[in-house]
C-alpha cells in the first residue's frame, strides 16, 4: 500500500502544481487588469462593435462571441466558416454558462485551466506507468504555447486534453474510446487530425488494419460539421483559413527579424520541429531491417510517429502563423504532447532537454504576457 501511495503521489503533485501555477497567474493577471475576465478574451472593436477602424482583438473573442450568440454569432466573426468549425469549446461554455456574457467571460478560462490540469494529470499518470518521472508532464503544461493559449481563451487546451485521452485509449487498444475522444478533439480544433494521422501511421507500420476503420469513424463528426457549414455559409471551412506554405520554413525565414515574438517562433517552434523531424527519420532508418524492429515499433513507435507528423506539419506553417510566438506556439502544442508520448524512446538527457527547452521561454515571456493589455 505504501509503495502504491508513493507512486501516485508525484502524479497528483503534477496536477496540484499545474493548477496552482495557473491560478496564481490568473489572480495576478486579473489584479493588473481591473479584475476583468475579458482580459483573456481580448475583444476588438472592429468585430465586437462594428468599428471598422477599431482594434482587431484576438482569436479568443470569437470563442466568446459564439458562446454568447450561438449560431447567431456570424456577424461578429472575421471568417465565419473558419471560426465556426472549432465549435466544441464555445458550445461547451455556452452550455455551462447559459450564454450569459459575464458567466461566459469567467467560464472560458475556467474550462481551459481545467483542461490543462487534466491533460497534465493524464500525461503524468501515463509517464508513471511507463516507469518515467511524472514531472516530465510539465513539458506540456509549462510549455509557452500552452500558457499563451490559456491567456487568450483559444481552443488548443481542450483539443490537447481530448487528443491525449485518445492516444492513451489507442495504446490500450480501447479503439471505440480512442475514436470518441479523437472525434471530439477534431471538433475542438481541426489540427487534431494530425493525431489521427500519427495513429494511422502507427497501425499501418505494425500491420494492424482493423483500427483504421475506427480512425475513419472518428473523422465523421468533423466531416458532417464541415458539410453543414458549407451548406450554410457556402465555404469549405477546412480551406477558409491560411493554408500551408509549400516551401519548408519559408513562413518563418521569409519574415525573420530580431523582434522577440518572431525570433522566439524560430527558436522554440521552427528549429525544434526541424530537429525532431530529422531525429525521427534517423530513428526509423536505424530500425529498418532490424530483427527487433517489430518490438521497437510496438514499444515506442506511436510516440515517434506522432512527433514526425506534427514536426513535419510545423515546417510548412504559413507566414501568418509564424509572425509571432503567440500563434506559432499554440500550433506547436500537438508536437509538445507528441514528444511526451515519445519519451520512453528517448534517453534521459533528451527528456530533460525537452522539459528545460520548452519550460524556459514561459518564464522569459511571463512578464510581457501579463503586461499586454487589449485596452492600450
HELIX and SHEET records of a PDB file:
HELIX    1   1 UNK A    2  UNK A   32  1                                  31    
HELIX    2   2 UNK A   37  UNK A   39  5                                   3    
HELIX    3   3 UNK A   45  UNK A   48  1                                   4    
HELIX    4   4 UNK A   60  UNK A   69  1                                  10    
HELIX    5   5 UNK A   70  UNK A   76  5                                   7    
HELIX    6   6 UNK A   80  UNK A   84  1                                   5    
HELIX    7   7 UNK A   87  UNK A   97  1                                  11    
HELIX    8   8 UNK A  101  UNK A  129  1                                  29    
HELIX    9   9 UNK A  134  UNK A  137  5                                   4    
HELIX   10  10 UNK A  138  UNK A  141  1                                   4    
HELIX   11  11 UNK A  144  UNK A  151  1                                   8    
HELIX   12  12 UNK A  156  UNK A  171  1                                  16    
HELIX   13  13 UNK A  175  UNK A  188  1                                  14    
HELIX   14  14 UNK A  190  UNK A  192  5                                   3    
HELIX   15  15 UNK A  193  UNK A  205  1                                  13    
HELIX   16  16 UNK A  210  UNK A  218  1                                   9    
HELIX   17  17 UNK A  220  UNK A  233  1                                  14    
HELIX   18  18 UNK A  237  UNK A  239  5                                   3    
HELIX   19  19 UNK A  250  UNK A  253  1                                   4    
HELIX   20  20 UNK A  260  UNK A  265  1                                   6    
HELIX   21  21 UNK A  266  UNK A  270  3                                   5    
HELIX   22  22 UNK A  271  UNK A  287  1                                  17    
HELIX   23  23 UNK A  293  UNK A  296  1                                   4    
HELIX   24  24 UNK A  297  UNK A  301  3                                   5    
HELIX   25  25 UNK A  302  UNK A  315  1                                  14    
HELIX   26  26 UNK A  319  UNK A  322  1                                   4    
HELIX   27  27 UNK A  325  UNK A  331  1                                   7    
HELIX   28  28 UNK A  333  UNK A  342  1                                  10    
HELIX   29  29 UNK A  343  UNK A  345  5                                   3    
HELIX   30  30 UNK A  348  UNK A  371  1                                  24    
END                                                                             
